[in-house]
Amino acid sequence: MTRQDLSLSIRINLGHGGRFGPGKASLLAAIDEAGSISKAASGLGMSYPRALKLIEDMNRDFAEPLVKSTHGGTERGGSEVTETGHQVLALYHSVNEASLSSSMTALKKLMALERDD
């Protein structure tokens, strides 16, 4: 069994009742890459209204917005992950990596009990 066989999904419960987990992290990364909420949502197989709801939640849950959008016009609209958004995403990945590293022994034992198909 290699480390690539193991995965861990962390969902962080924030102080004011919000949550940040793999779905929001994936959406942030996709927006950062695509520069567009609709393109990011489509790439993730997520509806545009669902993506907007997640962005509203993220922007409400942190002291500064994680995503900023500009509306269309001559320059066309778009969205970008803010510096705070980049920090949150990096910290989230750091928490995941540290959790995986510290849980490796237990995860290997758990996976040894998994059904073989």
C-alpha positions as CSV (number, residue, x, y, z in Angstrom):
1,M,0.0,0.0,0.0
2,T,1.4,3.4,-1.0
3,R,0.6,6.8,0.4
4,Q,-1.3,7.6,-2.8
5,D,-3.8,4.9,-1.8
6,L,-4.6,6.8,1.3
7,S,-6.7,9.9,1.5
8,L,-8.2,12.0,4.2
9,S,-11.0,14.5,3.8
10,I,-11.1,17.3,6.4
11,R,-14.1,19.6,7.1
12,I,-13.3,22.5,9.4
13,N,-16.1,23.8,11.6
14,L,-15.6,27.5,11.9
15,G,-16.3,29.6,15.0
16,H,-19.5,31.3,13.8
17,G,-21.2,28.1,12.5
18,G,-19.7,28.1,9.0
19,R,-17.7,25.2,7.6
20,F,-14.9,24.9,5.1
21,G,-14.1,21.6,3.5
22,P,-13.1,19.9,0.2
23,G,-16.0,21.2,-1.8
24,K,-15.3,24.8,-1.1
25,A,-11.5,24.3,-1.4
26,S,-12.1,22.7,-4.9
27,L,-14.3,25.6,-5.9
28,L,-11.7,28.2,-4.8
29,A,-9.0,26.4,-6.7
30,A,-11.2,26.1,-9.8
31,I,-12.1,29.8,-9.7
32,D,-8.4,30.6,-9.4
33,E,-7.6,28.6,-12.5
34,A,-10.6,29.5,-14.6
35,G,-11.1,33.2,-13.6
36,S,-14.8,32.5,-13.8
37,I,-17.5,31.2,-11.4
38,S,-19.5,29.6,-14.2
39,K,-16.4,27.9,-15.8
40,A,-15.3,26.7,-12.4
41,A,-18.7,25.3,-11.5
42,S,-19.1,23.6,-14.8
43,G,-15.6,22.0,-14.5
44,L,-16.6,20.6,-11.1
45,G,-20.0,19.4,-12.3
46,M,-21.6,21.9,-9.9
47,S,-24.6,24.2,-10.7
48,Y,-23.9,27.9,-11.0
49,P,-26.5,28.7,-8.2
50,R,-24.8,26.2,-5.9
51,A,-21.4,27.7,-6.6
52,L,-22.7,31.2,-5.8
53,K,-24.2,29.9,-2.5
54,L,-20.8,28.4,-1.5
55,I,-19.1,31.7,-2.4
56,E,-21.6,33.7,-0.4
57,D,-21.0,31.4,2.6
58,M,-17.2,31.6,2.3
59,N,-17.3,35.4,1.9
60,R,-19.5,35.7,5.0
61,D,-17.5,33.2,7.1
62,F,-14.2,35.1,6.9
63,A,-13.1,38.6,7.8
64,E,-12.4,39.4,4.2
65,P,-13.9,38.0,1.0
66,L,-12.3,34.9,-0.5
67,V,-13.7,35.6,-4.0
68,K,-14.3,38.9,-5.7
69,S,-16.3,39.3,-8.9
70,T,-16.6,42.0,-11.5
71,H,-19.6,42.3,-13.8
72,G,-19.5,42.3,-17.5
73,G,-19.2,45.2,-19.8
74,T,-16.5,46.2,-22.3
75,E,-13.9,44.4,-20.3
76,R,-16.1,41.3,-19.6
77,G,-16.7,40.1,-16.1
78,G,-14.8,37.6,-14.1
79,S,-13.9,36.4,-10.7
80,E,-10.7,36.0,-8.7
81,V,-9.6,34.5,-5.5
82,T,-8.4,37.2,-3.2
83,E,-5.2,37.1,-1.1
84,T,-7.2,36.0,1.9
85,G,-8.7,33.3,-0.3
86,H,-5.2,32.1,-1.3
87,Q,-4.2,32.1,2.4
88,V,-7.3,30.1,3.4
89,L,-6.7,27.6,0.6
90,A,-3.0,27.1,1.5
91,L,-3.8,26.7,5.2
92,Y,-6.6,24.2,4.4
93,H,-4.1,22.1,2.3
94,S,-1.6,22.4,5.2
95,V,-4.1,21.1,7.7
96,N,-4.9,18.2,5.3
97,E,-1.3,17.3,4.8
98,A,-0.4,17.5,8.5
99,S,-3.5,15.4,9.4
100,L,-2.7,12.7,6.8
101,S,0.9,12.5,8.0
102,S,0.0,12.2,11.6
103,S,-2.7,9.7,10.9
104,M,-0.8,7.4,8.5
105,T,-0.4,4.5,10.9
106,A,-4.0,4.4,11.9
107,L,-5.2,4.9,8.3
108,K,-3.0,2.0,7.1
109,K,-4.6,-0.2,9.8
110,L,-8.1,1.0,8.8
111,M,-7.4,0.3,5.1
112,A,-6.2,-3.2,6.0
113,L,-9.7,-3.9,7.3
114,E,-11.3,-2.6,4.1
115,R,-13.1,-5.0,1.8
116,D,-11.2,-6.2,-1.3
117,D,-13.2,-6.0,-4.5
